[in-house]
Amino acid sequence: MKRKKNYDKRFSLRARFQFFVIANTVATIFVLIGLFLTQKKDTSVTTYSSPSISPSAISSLKKDDLLSTNSNILSNKSLQSVESNSSKILPPVSFQQPKQPIQEIAYKFIDYPDFQQNKQLQSIIDDVVNFARNKNLSTEEISISLIDVNKGEIAGYQENKLRFPASVAKLFWMVALYGQFESSILQEPGMFDGDLDKMIQESDNEATSRIIDYITDTRSGSELKGIQYQNWLYKRTWINRFFQKAGYQGINISNKTFPIPSEMMDLPKGRDLQLRGSNIKNQARNKISTQQAARLMYEIANKRALSPESSQKMMAWLDRTEIIKSGSWKNIDPNFYFNPIKGFLGEYFATISQPVYFASKAGWTSKTRQEVAYINDGKNIYILAIFVESPDYAQNWKIFPEISKLIYQKMRDRNNKY
């Protein structure tokens, strides 16, 4: 009997030991599986793939903002101060409920001059308005701003009226991004090169969406309620305050441009639709005046935006000189891909022998056409901004090049007299 008790005791100890070994083995296996899954999840967050737009989405592209997809347009080879690398794509921002608002910084510029009105310069704008009227085009929907950089003079037509800018807003988003570089809010400017190239050179909405997410610390997504939406709204509309504090009164550039295939958004939805308001027929879309667009282009071109170094880098992204000279823009179908020259101001300069430095940002929808450009032939230096909210102009692929020709010839004639 005593032997049996000892045997039972040894058996009990061995059973407990075996249970301990098995339990630890199972726990170890679960830990390893958890580490593997975590590593896999992290990899999926940092690796981003922009899907090609679907045929069904193409049919609805013209419903809203600039017709721009993930096109394979060659980048401008004349970028000198910026090393472009389109293979670099920003990882998506993971949206989290903010504990406090985004750090508030304002756009800093260097001594914006008090431009003088000039009757001769104004007569050029009047000629443009009459030119459009003679072509049976409405002049109610057009705004124009013209700055003679050499003489410090300005003229315009409905230049202070806030209008829908389409992808001209991307010019402002680029400046806001560089503003955060300068303030050290964003620490690695190089990681944005690929998306900057796509946003400005190709007007890609995918890249633009990622940049907006980063500079506002927000994400698109389903509707939000209460304090969550108010916090999200405050952070997204920081872009407006950034410029409003510098005198860009009434500007609204808080809405993204669409379609954005990676977000499965042909048009705004969720919180992006909330941002525009509930009235579908009178949504709070982006609004900029030609005077504001011309001013910002002037500040960039004259190294007055943020700092001379940042201005020079931004100007390099806007440079269209090489694409005009090479003629590569002729191979881009503007109905499916962003073409910065065809149907815009720069197309005229492809027809003349005079070498011209040309930098611009354009926008186009089925109902609007817009552009702001810097033109410099060594003697005539001016900035021209035109916004039109009319299908007659939007579907007219000759009107902007013809206006560009008219203004350039009159600017040249005017300056040759002095």
GITAVEN-V69791 format. One line per field, one symbol per residue. ss: DSSP state (@ for helix, = for strand, . for the rest). psi: psi as a letter, one per 20 degrees, with the letter a starting at -180 (. if undefined). burial: 1 if it has 24 or more other C-alpha atoms within 12 Angstrom, else 0. Layout:
ss=???
psi=???
burial=???
This chain:
ss=.@@@@@@@@@@@@@@@@@@@@@@@@@@@@@@@@@@@@@@@@@@@@@........@@@@..@@@.............................................=......==.@@@@@@@@@@@@@@@@.......=======....=====.....=..@@@@@@@@@@@@@@@@@......@@@@@@@@@@@@@...@@@@@@@@@@@@.........@@@@@@@@@@@.@@@@@@@.......=.......=@@@.=.....@@@@@@...@@@....==.@@@@@@@@@@@@...=..@@@@@@@@@@@=.@@@@@@.@@@@..............@@@@.......========....========....========..@@@@....@@@@@@@@@@@@@@@@@@..
psi=ghhhghghghggghghghggggghggggghgggggghgggghhhgipppoqqqqhhhhhjhjhdapnpamqlppqpijogipopniipppqqpopqpqhqqqpoqqpprompqnqpqphghhhgghhgghgghijkpqjhjqqppppoggikqqrrokijpprpicjhhhghhghhghhhghjkgpinhhiigghggggggilphgggggggggiilrqqarqrqchghgggggghjhhghghhijjmpiqokiprqqqnhhjlnhrqrchhhghiriohilqmrqpqqhggghgghghghjkiofqhghggghhhhipjghhgghjhhijooiihqpoigpjahihhiiiqhpppppqrprqpaiiqpqqpqppojhgoorppppppmphhhhjojhgghhgggggghhgghghii.
burial=0000000000000000000000000000000000000000000000000100100011011101111111101111111001110101111110000000010111111001000000011101110110010000101011111111101011111111111111111111111111111100000010111111111111111111111111111111100000001011111111111110010100111111111111101111101111110000000111111111111111111111111001111111111111111001100001111111111111111100000111111111111111111111000111111111110111111111111111110111000000
